[in-house]
Amino acid sequence: MFLGNGDRKSGTGAFIGYDISDRFAQISFWMPGVDKPETLTQVMGEEQYMIPAVLCRRTDRDVWTYGREALKNASAGDGILVENLLSKALAGESVEVDGESYEGAVLLSLFIKRSLSLLAGAVNPEKAGMFLFTLEKVDKQTVEVLSRVAALISLPPERVSCQSRAESFFYYNINQPEELWRHHVMVCDFSGSHMKLLMFEVNRHTRPVTVMIREDDYPQLPREALPEEEAEREAVKQRMDSVFAAILGKVCEGKIIDTVYLIGDGFEGDWYTRSLPILCRGRRVFLGNNLYSKGACYGARAKQQPGENSSGYVYLGKDMLKANIGLEAAFRGEESYFALLDAGTNWYDAKRECDFLLNEDHAFSLRITPLSGREVKEVTVTLDGVPERPVRTTRIRLTVSLEDVDTVKLRMEDLGFGEMFPASHKIWEETFSLGGRQERF
């Protein structure tokens, strides 16, 4: 099911996946009524998905160009090239160009806005059902910077989110035919300075089924430019092929791997002739570059329409809450459990609010249920300084969120009980670690 207000012609309700790194950006989009996402190509009929993530300030006029045009302008000496836009924005750096200072986040916003112009006539990003950024790593700084970028390019904040590339890999997988991912699935990612492996691992003994993605770096297989001279070129290719084959031998040993995806321009040049038979041994092997941006489209739908296609599977990545958190309360005279935060939610997306009546002890309890199968634990919170009122005439508004993947933040506000017992609006805040330590401030 797609969004009820989706309009295939205008792109309203479409899902957009935007993959961004210091080197490239890539845009996929999923139109209402279409079976699967498609990826924006810069040349009709060709799979030129990768947009160089650079800007160029022209020296002959006050104009910024982006992508391939920016590289062309800079190469011709017609402008000043600005690279590593994502890193500069995340680091809070400013960039001086031709005597003027520009904030990194502003330049990143400019690049993203210019690149989104390629969607003109197909999708209006401002009217998308969900716009989802995907990138190598997501942390609090990333969320803050991308939130600012979204505001600068007029994307509605309630329909913008982000996720790691590993999570995009998860969503891409579970939306493929199941025979491709019954067991392990591997991504060999050669889009950065060296090769990285992502391994999709399913634990079907849990309910819901849990999925983890193991990530390993291999600096011993760096990106190398292939020389022009034939003998040197062959020597480099053979060295890279030998290292890749050795890595595959160790990684694949003892595992049933259904599918392998080769991603990144590092696989250009046909240098892995010895490794390819190892990869293809009883496996499906795909070569391409748009897995992450398509996975972001699938992730966008999952965030906008929870349970639509990923029900029964929970991804337990580095950014995920790994326990269910709920409030233990009395309902109609019986003890009951009220779910607050669900395991498998990105910590930066996890937030819930509820109201309840405080008991005579001015205390309440949260139940923490780890998906790992570890012991369920209880966290008791006692509020000091609550205004004197009869029992169960103090309504508390509880807001639960996460400060990081392991730290839960609680905010409690006294709302009183109608006109008889006016609210004091006193605020209590506490944090506790899912490992057990609790702090009050």
N, C-alpha and C positions, 0 to 999 in steps of 0.2 A: 504493500500500500504506500502511495506517495501522499504528500500533503494535500488535504482536501481543497485548498485554495490554489493549488499548483496550476500554472498556465504554461503549456509546452511552447507556445509561440513567443511569449515574452520572457520566458526563463524564470518567472516568478515561482518560488518554491523549489528551485533547483538546489542541488548540493554542490559546493565547490571545495575541492581539495587543492591546497597550495603548498607544494614542497619547496623549502628554501634552505640554502646553505650559503657559505661564502663564495662558492664557485658558480652554482647554477640555481635557477628557479624552474619550476614546472607546474603547470596548471591542468587539472582534470575537472570535469564537470559532469553532473548526472541530471539529465533533464527529466521532468515528470513524464511518466508514461513510457520511458525507455528502459530496457532490461538491465543495462549496465552502464557504468561511466565511460566517457571517452576523454582522450587527452588532447589538449590544444597543440596543434602543430603549426610551426611558423611558415612552412612551405606546403601548399596544397598537394596532397598525394604522397608526401614523404613523411617519415617518422622523425622529424626534427623537433623533438619535444623540449630539449634543454635550452633555457634562456640564460645566457651569461649574466650573472648577478653583478653588473657593473653599471656605473654612470659615467658620462663624460660631459664636462662643462666646456662648451665651445668657446674658443678664444676670439672668434670674429663677431660673435653676438651673444646676448644673454639667453642662451638656450642650453637645456640639458637633454642629452640623448641617452638611450639605455640599450643594454643587450648587445647584439651583434653590430648595430649601428654605432654604439659607443666605442666598441673595439676598433671599428673601421676608422672613426674620426681620430681616435688617439694615435693609431698606427700611422695615419697620414700627417700627424703633427697639427691637426686642426683643433685640438682641445686637450684638457687635462683629465686623465682617467682616475676614477675613485673606485677602489676595489675593497673586498672584505667588508661589505656593508653590514652584514649581520653581526659580525664580531664587534665592529665599531659601535653599533647601536646597543648591543648587550653590555659593552664595557662602559657605556656612557661617554664615549669619546666625541670630541668635536674634530672636524676636518677643515683645514685651511686650504682654500682653492682660490688662486689668483688674488690673494690678499683679503679674502672674505672668509669668515668662520661659519661653518654649518654644523648643526648638531647631527650626530650619527643617526638617531632615530628619525629625524626629519628626512635625511637622505634615503634611508631604507623605505620610508613611507612613499617618497617620490618614485623610487624604483618600482615598488609594488603597484602603485597606482598606474604608472605608465605600462607595466606589463599586463595589467588587467584590461587595458584598452583593447587587447587582442580578442577579448570576449565580445566586443561590440557586435550587436546584431543577433547574438545567441543568448547571452545571459547578462542581466543587470546585477552585479554583485550586491548592490544595496538592497535588492529585493529577494536575494537567495534565501532558501529555507534555513540553511546553515552554511557558514563559511569557516572552514577548518584549516589552520596552519599545521603543517607537520615538519619537524626538524629533528636533528640528531639527538638533542637533549632538551628536556623541559624542566625548568626549575622556577622558583618564585620570580627571579629577575626576568626570565624569559616571558612569563605570563604578564608581568607589568609592562614590559617593553612592547609586546605585541598588542596589548590592550590599548596602549597609547597610539601605536601605528594604526590600529583599526579605527580609532576616533579621528585621526588625522585624515583618513581617506573616506570618512563618513559611512563606515559599516556599522549597523546597529549592534551595540554591545551584547544584547541578549541573544544574538544569533551568530556570535563569533566564539570560537574555541581553538584549542591547540592540543596536539598530542605528539608523542615521540614517534620516530620512524618505526621503532619496534612495535608500537601499538598499531600503527598503520599496516604493518606486515600481518599482525594478528587479524585485523578486520578483512584484509584482502583474502587471506587464507580461508576463513570460515565462510566466505561468499563464493568460493570455488567448488566444483564438484568434489564430493567427499573422498573419492578414490585418490585425489591428489594430496590428501592430508590425513589419511587414516593413522599414519605413524609420524615420523619426523619429517620436517620440511626445512630446507637450508637456503639461506640467501648468502651468496658470495658478493659482497659489496666492495667494488673497487672505484668508488666515486671520489674518494678522498686521497690523502697523501700516501696511504698504504691500504692493504686489503683488510676487511673486517668480515667476520662470519656471524650470522644470526641463525640460531637453531630453534625452530618451533617444536615444542615438546608438549604432548597432551597427556594428562592424567585422567583416564576414564574411570578410575575407581572412586572418584569424588562426585558429589551431587551438590551444586552443579559441577559439570566437568571443568577442571581448571587447566589453563594453558599458561606455560611460562616460555619466555624467549631468552635463551642464553646468548650473550654477546661476547665475542672474543676478538681482540685485535692481533694482527700479525705484522708488526713493523719489519720483520725479516723479508716481507714481500712488498717493498715500496714501489710507488709509481716511478717508472723510468722512461724517459724519452728514447725512442728507438732511433739509433744513429742512421745517417744516410748511407754510409759505407756498408756494403753488403756483409762482409765478414764480421764486422763489429756488431751489426744489427742481429745477425744470427747468434752471436755469442750472448748478447743480452737476452734474446728470446729464449734460448736454451737454459740460461741460468734461472730466469723467472719461471719457466715451465717446470724445471726440476724442483724448485722450492715449493711451487703450488702443488705438485704431485705428492710431495712428502707431507704437506699439511693435510691434504685430502685423505691420504692413507691413514693418518692418525685419527682424524676427526670422524671418518666414516666407519672405522673398525667397530664391529659389534653393534651397529645401529641399523635399523631398517629406515631408510630415507626414501620416501616416495617421490619427492620432487626437489629439484634444485633450480634456483633462479640466479642468473648471472647479471649483476647490475653495475653500471658505471662505465665511463669511457676508458677506464684502465684495461678493459677487456678488448679494446680495439687493437688490431694488428695481428690477429691470428697467431699469438705466441704460445698458446696452451695446447698444442697438438698432442703432447704426451699425456697431459692431464685429462683431456676430454674423454677418452675411453674409461677412465676411472669414474668420472662424473656420470657417464651414461650407463653404468653397469646396473641394469635393472631399475633405472629411474627415468623419470621425465625431466628434461633439462630445457629451460627457457632462457633466452637472451633478450634483455630489454632494459628500459630505463624508467618506466612509468608505474611501477608497483606501488611506491609510497604515495604518490598523489592520488592514485585510484583507491588505495586503502584509506586515504583521508576522506574520500567521498563516502565510502561505506561507513567509516567512523562517524561522519557528519550525520548520516541517516540514523545511526544507532543512538546518537545523543539527542536528536530531534524527535525520534520515534522509538523510545526504549522498548526493547523486547521484540522488535519487528523481525529481526533475522538472527540475532545473536543470543536469544534466550536459550538457556541450558549450557552456555559456555561463559566462563569468567576468565578474563586475562589478568594474571597476577604479575604485572611488570614492576619495574623499579619505582614508577610514579604512582602505583596503585595502593589504595587502602586494602590491607590484607586481613581485615576482620570486620564482621558486622557489629554495628553499635546501635543499641536500643535502650529505651527508657522503660524501667520496671515501674508499673503504676497499678493502682486499684481502679477497676472499671465495673460499675454496678455491683460493688461489694466483692468482686473477685480480682485476684492478682492477674495482671495481664502484661503483655510485652508490646511496646510501641516502637516499630523500626524507625531509626533515624538516618543512619548512613549505611550503605551497602558495600560490602567488600567488592573489589573490582572497579571502584570509582576512582578516577584521577584525584589525587589529594587536593589539587588546586580547583577542582570542580565541586568538591564535597562540601555541601552546606545545607543545613536543615533547620527549620524553626518550628516550635510548637509551644502551646500554652498548657499549663496544668495547675492544679490546686495543691499547695504545699501542705504537708502533714504537720502534726503537732510537734514533731522533732525538728522541724525546719530543715529537713534533709530529703534527698532523693538518691536513687541508685541507677547507674548505667550498667548494662550487661555487655561485655566484650566477648565476642565469639570468633576466635581466629579460624580462618579457612584451612590452616595447616593441620587442624585436628588437635591442637594443643588445648589444655584445660580452659574452659570458660571461666572468666573472672568477673568480679563485680567491683565497680568504683563507686564509692559513696561520697556524695557532696553535701556538706552542711553549710547553711547560710547563716552568718552571724549578723546581728543588728536588724533583724526583720521587725518591722513595726508590730506592736502588740495588737492582736486581733483575735476574735474567736477562731476555733479550729476550722480549717478549710474555708477561710475567707480571704486567703492571700493567693492571688493568681500570679504565677511566674511565667514570663516568656523566656524560653530557653532557645538560644541559638548555638548550634554545634557546627564547627568548621575545623579545618586542619591548617596548622602553620607550616608543616612539612609532612612528609610521608609517615612519620612516626609520632607527631605531636598533635594532640587533640586540644582545641581551644573551646571553652564554654563561656558563654555570656548569659547572665541571668538578670532580668529586669523585673522589679516589683510593679505589677499593674493593679494592685488592690482588688476590690470586689464591688464594682458598681459605685453608685452614689453613696451607699452606706459606709463604705470603707475606701476612701479615695486613694488613688495610686500615689506612692512616694517617688516612683521612678528611680529608686536606688538601684545601682548597678553593681553586680559582683562578676568578677572574671577569674577563671582558673584555667590552668593547662595541665594535661597529664600525658605521659608517654605511654604508648601502647605496650611498652615494656614494664610500666608500673609506677614510675615516679610522678608525683603530683605537686604542683606549685600553685600558690595563690598570689595574686597581685592586684 
